[in-house]
Amino acid sequence: MTLTEALLEACFRDTRLPQDPTRVELPGGTDRWPSFLADKLADTLKPAGVLIPVMRRADGFHVLLTRRSAELKHHAGQVSFPGGRMEDEDKDIADTALRETHEEVGIPPRDVRVIGYLRPTPTFTGYAVTPTIGLIDGAVELNIDASEVESAFEVPLEFLLDPENYSQAEREFQGRRFPVLEVRYDGQRIWGATAYMLSRFIKTIKNNR
């Protein structure tokens, strides 16, 4: 079945913003996390929002991702969705995602058509991250904030729909190894919480395609 805009909208039509943006869905393998990381889930997680930007292109849909600046305190140099922590002025966690996307890559909220949400995901740095899914015209111009984002790139949605492009890797931290999901595309490594959120996004599409 050809993936159309109407089908994408239908896939996420029944999703809603979480009432509590700190109530997370745990990834598989958390029983193997180092104890201090597992303990973070017992603490109060800070709410954050990211946008999964689905770009309309002539050859189909693509997902926009960013490589974070190497100068950042958290997740420096890693691949992520545009987004960040919730601020007092944000009316909800989707507003956070849209504001941060505008700040990081220059896409204004008016150019994003929100079609749905995923449940919050925890990160090692103590955040509960809620993904908002938005459709964006591919003609929009990016204006990257170099203080936060090193570069931006796109991955074809059809590539992401292929389960062969996902693999299990391991990360070592403080003498312990634990599983992480990863996707490799055109020299880019997408892993950890970003890969997990991406896999849930794809799973929702497949379950409704």
C-alpha positions in Angstrom: 0.0 0.0 0.0 1.4 3.4 -1.0 2.1 5.7 1.9 0.1 8.8 1.5 -0.5 11.9 3.6 -4.0 10.8 4.4 -2.8 7.4 5.5 -0.2 8.9 7.8 -2.8 11.1 9.3 -5.0 8.1 9.9 -2.2 6.2 11.6 -1.9 8.8 14.3 -5.5 10.1 14.4 -6.3 8.4 17.8 -3.1 9.5 19.6 -3.3 12.3 22.2 -0.9 14.4 24.2 -0.1 12.7 27.5 -1.9 14.2 30.5 1.3 13.6 32.4 4.4 14.3 30.2 6.7 12.6 32.8 4.9 9.3 32.8 7.2 7.3 30.5 7.1 4.1 28.5 10.2 2.1 29.3 12.3 0.7 26.4 13.2 -2.9 26.4 16.4 -3.9 28.2 16.1 -1.5 31.1 16.7 -4.4 33.4 20.3 -4.3 32.2 20.8 -0.6 32.7 23.5 0.4 35.3 21.8 0.9 38.7 22.4 4.7 38.8 20.6 5.0 35.4 17.7 2.9 36.6 17.5 5.0 39.7 16.9 8.1 37.5 13.5 6.7 36.7 12.6 6.7 40.3 13.4 10.4 40.5 11.2 13.1 39.0 12.0 13.3 35.3 12.0 16.7 33.6 9.5 17.0 30.7 10.9 17.6 27.2 9.4 17.6 23.8 10.8 16.7 20.3 9.3 17.0 16.9 9.4 14.1 14.4 9.5 16.2 11.3 8.0 14.3 8.3 9.1 16.2 5.1 7.1 16.0 1.9 9.4 15.4 -1.0 8.9 14.6 -4.7 10.1 11.0 -4.1 8.1 10.5 -1.0 8.3 11.3 2.7 11.6 11.8 4.6 12.3 12.2 8.3 14.4 15.2 9.4 17.0 14.6 12.1 19.9 16.7 13.5 23.4 16.2 14.7 23.8 18.0 17.9 26.7 20.4 18.5 29.8 18.9 20.0 29.8 21.8 22.5 26.5 20.9 24.2 26.5 19.6 27.8 24.1 16.7 27.1 24.2 14.3 24.1 26.9 16.3 22.4 27.5 15.2 18.8 24.6 12.7 18.8 21.8 12.4 16.3 18.5 13.5 17.6 15.1 15.1 16.7 14.8 18.8 17.1 13.6 19.6 20.6 14.4 20.3 24.2 13.1 20.8 27.7 9.8 22.3 28.5 9.8 26.0 29.6 7.3 27.8 31.8 5.9 29.8 28.8 5.1 26.6 26.8 1.3 25.8 27.0 1.9 22.1 26.5 4.7 19.6 25.5 3.8 20.0 21.8 4.3 23.7 22.1 7.8 22.9 23.5 8.6 20.7 20.4 7.5 23.4 18.0 9.3 26.2 19.8 12.5 24.2 20.0 12.3 23.2 16.3 11.9 26.8 15.3 14.9 27.8 17.5 17.2 24.9 16.3 16.5 24.6 12.6 14.3 27.6 11.7 11.0 25.9 10.9 8.2 28.1 12.2 5.3 26.4 13.9 2.9 27.7 11.2 4.7 25.5 8.7 4.2 22.3 10.8 0.9 20.4 10.6 0.7 18.3 13.8 -0.9 14.9 13.1 -0.2 13.0 16.3 2.0 12.0 19.3 3.9 9.2 20.9 4.1 8.4 24.6 7.0 9.9 26.6 10.4 8.1 26.6 13.0 8.4 29.4 16.6 9.4 28.7 19.8 8.7 30.7 20.0 12.4 31.4 16.8 12.5 33.4 14.3 13.7 30.9 10.9 12.4 29.8 10.7 13.1 26.1 7.3 13.3 24.3 7.5 13.1 20.5 5.1 15.2 18.4 4.7 14.2 14.8 4.4 16.9 12.2 4.1 17.1 8.4 6.2 19.8 6.7 6.5 20.9 3.1 9.9 20.0 1.7 10.3 23.5 0.3 10.7 25.1 3.7 14.1 26.6 4.3 16.2 25.5 7.3 18.0 28.1 9.4 20.3 26.1 11.7 21.4 27.5 15.0 25.0 26.4 15.1 25.2 26.8 18.9 22.9 23.8 19.2 22.9 22.0 15.9 26.0 20.9 13.9 24.0 19.8 10.8 20.6 18.4 9.7 19.9 15.5 7.4 17.0 13.4 6.1 16.2 9.7 6.0 13.7 8.3 3.6 10.6 7.0 5.4 10.6 3.9 3.2 14.2 3.1 4.4 13.0 3.4 8.0 10.0 1.1 7.4 12.4 -1.8 6.5 13.1 -3.8 9.6 16.4 -5.0 8.1 17.8 -1.5 8.7 17.5 -1.8 12.5 20.0 -3.6 14.7 20.8 -4.2 18.4 24.1 -2.8 19.6 25.6 -2.4 23.1 26.9 0.5 25.0 29.4 0.3 27.8 29.1 2.7 30.7 30.9 2.4 34.0 31.9 -1.2 33.4 28.5 -2.5 32.4 27.1 -3.2 28.9 23.5 -2.7 28.0 21.5 -2.9 24.8 20.7 0.0 22.6 18.8 0.1 19.3 20.6 1.7 16.3 20.0 2.6 12.6 22.8 3.5 10.2 22.1 5.6 7.1 24.5 7.4 4.8 27.3 7.5 7.4 25.0 8.6 10.2 24.4 6.5 13.4 21.0 6.9 15.0 20.9 5.2 18.3 19.6 5.2 21.9 16.4 7.1 22.8 16.2 8.7 19.3 16.3 5.2 17.6 13.8 3.9 20.1 11.3 6.8 19.4 11.8 6.3 15.7 11.1 2.6 16.0 7.8 3.3 17.8 6.9 5.9 15.2 7.4 3.3 12.5 5.6 0.6 14.4 2.5 2.8 14.7 2.6 3.3 10.9 3.0 -0.4 10.2 0.2 -1.4 12.6 -2.2 0.9 10.8 -0.9 0.8 7.2 
